[in-house]
Amino acid sequence: MRPLVLFLALVALGVTMSHAKVKTKDITYEAEGVKLKGYLAFDDAIEGKRPGILVVHEWYGHNDYARKRAEMLAGLGYVAFALDMYGDGKLATHPEDAGKFAGEVMSNMPAMKARFNAALAELKKDPHVDSGKIGAIGYCFGGGVVLNMARSGASLRGVVSFHGSLGTPAPAEKGNVKTKILVCNGADDSFVSSDAIAAFKKEMNEAGADYRFVQYENAIHSFTNPGSTEIGKKFGLNIGYNEKADKQSWDDMKEFFTSVFGE
């Protein structure tokens, strides 16, 4: 290619890239009379419909971290919707409150499904979304939520749990898991016992689920969240960030979704 032509091509590419921007907007929706606050993110430079991914927050609630992950997914070319499982964007600032909020949802499967499905409906309504290609990711509490949605037979292409809880009050039944599953777990996570891992794998095997369970070396609970180390020190919790595990698990997620969406 001639120098001038190459220069003009690069300039054109630069102009195109300069217009690429992740757009975001807050969305209020509801489930069973409970108002919920979500956050939608997408790249407006991409034409046509594309896969959509739900993001389920940690036990502290729908916070900036969940929103950041939605924006990162939008940067990968997806439409992402960070949902609200607690109602009205409710947030906890102390682990005791976070545990209470999460426990209320985990002990009420009908409410969990209703709130998840309400967010799913909102995501599918977006004109940028290919409603036949929907996935979900979740962190900690949110990881437990997406796994429970998979167990319940949710019609999703794939779900990814990052350092999520593995137990459930409603184990998967044989043939009921319709979505592929990726579990990203810290090898040194003191909140997830070896017995819990064994029980989860046994449950998935007996249910005939298509799943992959990945352990990340030297990673403890909340290994994907840069703010977790400070929170762990503040409240005496064995949680902390691991940059290597964070990046590797994100790469594993990208590969997973490329596969399940057939991209």
CORDA-V76719 format. One record per residue. N is the residue number from 1. RES is the residue in one small letter. SS is DSSP state (H for helix, E for strand, - for the rest). Layout:
n=N res=RES ss=SS
n=N res=RES ss=SS
//
This chain:
n=1 res=m ss=-
n=2 res=r ss=-
n=3 res=p ss=H
n=4 res=l ss=H
n=5 res=v ss=H
n=6 res=l ss=H
n=7 res=f ss=H
n=8 res=l ss=H
n=9 res=a ss=H
n=10 res=l ss=H
n=11 res=v ss=H
n=12 res=a ss=H
n=13 res=l ss=H
n=14 res=g ss=H
n=15 res=v ss=H
n=16 res=t ss=H
n=17 res=m ss=H
n=18 res=s ss=H
n=19 res=h ss=H
n=20 res=a ss=-
n=21 res=k ss=-
n=22 res=v ss=E
n=23 res=k ss=E
n=24 res=t ss=E
n=25 res=k ss=E
n=26 res=d ss=E
n=27 res=i ss=E
n=28 res=t ss=E
n=29 res=y ss=E
n=30 res=e ss=E
n=31 res=a ss=E
n=32 res=e ss=-
n=33 res=g ss=-
n=34 res=v ss=E
n=35 res=k ss=E
n=36 res=l ss=E
n=37 res=k ss=E
n=38 res=g ss=E
n=39 res=y ss=E
n=40 res=l ss=E
n=41 res=a ss=E
n=42 res=f ss=E
n=43 res=d ss=E
n=44 res=d ss=-
n=45 res=a ss=-
n=46 res=i ss=-
n=47 res=e ss=-
n=48 res=g ss=-
n=49 res=k ss=-
n=50 res=r ss=E
n=51 res=p ss=E
n=52 res=g ss=E
n=53 res=i ss=E
n=54 res=l ss=E
n=55 res=v ss=E
n=56 res=v ss=E
n=57 res=h ss=-
n=58 res=e ss=-
n=59 res=w ss=-
n=60 res=y ss=-
n=61 res=g ss=-
n=62 res=h ss=-
n=63 res=n ss=-
n=64 res=d ss=H
n=65 res=y ss=H
n=66 res=a ss=H
n=67 res=r ss=H
n=68 res=k ss=H
n=69 res=r ss=H
n=70 res=a ss=H
n=71 res=e ss=H
n=72 res=m ss=H
n=73 res=l ss=H
n=74 res=a ss=H
n=75 res=g ss=H
n=76 res=l ss=-
n=77 res=g ss=-
n=78 res=y ss=-
n=79 res=v ss=E
n=80 res=a ss=E
n=81 res=f ss=E
n=82 res=a ss=E
n=83 res=l ss=-
n=84 res=d ss=-
n=85 res=m ss=-
n=86 res=y ss=-
n=87 res=g ss=-
n=88 res=d ss=-
n=89 res=g ss=-
n=90 res=k ss=-
n=91 res=l ss=-
n=92 res=a ss=-
n=93 res=t ss=-
n=94 res=h ss=-
n=95 res=p ss=H
n=96 res=e ss=H
n=97 res=d ss=H
n=98 res=a ss=H
n=99 res=g ss=H
n=100 res=k ss=H
n=101 res=f ss=H
n=102 res=a ss=H
n=103 res=g ss=H
n=104 res=e ss=H
n=105 res=v ss=H
n=106 res=m ss=H
n=107 res=s ss=-
n=108 res=n ss=-
n=109 res=m ss=H
n=110 res=p ss=H
n=111 res=a ss=H
n=112 res=m ss=H
n=113 res=k ss=H
n=114 res=a ss=H
n=115 res=r ss=H
n=116 res=f ss=H
n=117 res=n ss=H
n=118 res=a ss=H
n=119 res=a ss=H
n=120 res=l ss=H
n=121 res=a ss=H
n=122 res=e ss=H
n=123 res=l ss=H
n=124 res=k ss=H
n=125 res=k ss=H
n=126 res=d ss=-
n=127 res=p ss=-
n=128 res=h ss=-
n=129 res=v ss=E
n=130 res=d ss=E
n=131 res=s ss=E
n=132 res=g ss=E
n=133 res=k ss=E
n=134 res=i ss=E
n=135 res=g ss=E
n=136 res=a ss=E
n=137 res=i ss=E
n=138 res=g ss=E
n=139 res=y ss=E
n=140 res=c ss=-
n=141 res=f ss=H
n=142 res=g ss=H
n=143 res=g ss=H
n=144 res=g ss=H
n=145 res=v ss=H
n=146 res=v ss=H
n=147 res=l ss=H
n=148 res=n ss=H
n=149 res=m ss=H
n=150 res=a ss=H
n=151 res=r ss=H
n=152 res=s ss=-
n=153 res=g ss=-
n=154 res=a ss=-
n=155 res=s ss=-
n=156 res=l ss=-
n=157 res=r ss=-
n=158 res=g ss=E
n=159 res=v ss=E
n=160 res=v ss=E
n=161 res=s ss=E
n=162 res=f ss=E
n=163 res=h ss=-
n=164 res=g ss=-
n=165 res=s ss=-
n=166 res=l ss=-
n=167 res=g ss=-
n=168 res=t ss=-
n=169 res=p ss=-
n=170 res=a ss=-
n=171 res=p ss=-
n=172 res=a ss=-
n=173 res=e ss=-
n=174 res=k ss=-
n=175 res=g ss=-
n=176 res=n ss=-
n=177 res=v ss=-
n=178 res=k ss=-
n=179 res=t ss=-
n=180 res=k ss=E
n=181 res=i ss=E
n=182 res=l ss=E
n=183 res=v ss=E
n=184 res=c ss=E
n=185 res=n ss=E
n=186 res=g ss=E
n=187 res=a ss=-
n=188 res=d ss=-
n=189 res=d ss=-
n=190 res=s ss=-
n=191 res=f ss=-
n=192 res=v ss=-
n=193 res=s ss=-
n=194 res=s ss=H
n=195 res=d ss=H
n=196 res=a ss=H
n=197 res=i ss=H
n=198 res=a ss=H
n=199 res=a ss=H
n=200 res=f ss=H
n=201 res=k ss=H
n=202 res=k ss=H
n=203 res=e ss=H
n=204 res=m ss=H
n=205 res=n ss=H
n=206 res=e ss=H
n=207 res=a ss=H
n=208 res=g ss=-
n=209 res=a ss=-
n=210 res=d ss=-
n=211 res=y ss=E
n=212 res=r ss=E
n=213 res=f ss=E
n=214 res=v ss=E
n=215 res=q ss=E
n=216 res=y ss=E
n=217 res=e ss=-
n=218 res=n ss=-
n=219 res=a ss=-
n=220 res=i ss=-
n=221 res=h ss=E
n=222 res=s ss=-
n=223 res=f ss=-
n=224 res=t ss=-
n=225 res=n ss=-
n=226 res=p ss=-
n=227 res=g ss=-
n=228 res=s ss=H
n=229 res=t ss=H
n=230 res=e ss=H
n=231 res=i ss=H
n=232 res=g ss=H
n=233 res=k ss=H
n=234 res=k ss=H
n=235 res=f ss=H
n=236 res=g ss=-
n=237 res=l ss=-
n=238 res=n ss=-
n=239 res=i ss=E
n=240 res=g ss=-
n=241 res=y ss=-
n=242 res=n ss=-
n=243 res=e ss=H
n=244 res=k ss=H
n=245 res=a ss=H
n=246 res=d ss=H
n=247 res=k ss=H
n=248 res=q ss=H
n=249 res=s ss=H
n=250 res=w ss=H
n=251 res=d ss=H
n=252 res=d ss=H
n=253 res=m ss=H
n=254 res=k ss=H
n=255 res=e ss=H
n=256 res=f ss=H
n=257 res=f ss=H
n=258 res=t ss=H
n=259 res=s ss=H
n=260 res=v ss=H
n=261 res=f ss=-
n=262 res=g ss=-
n=263 res=e ss=-
//
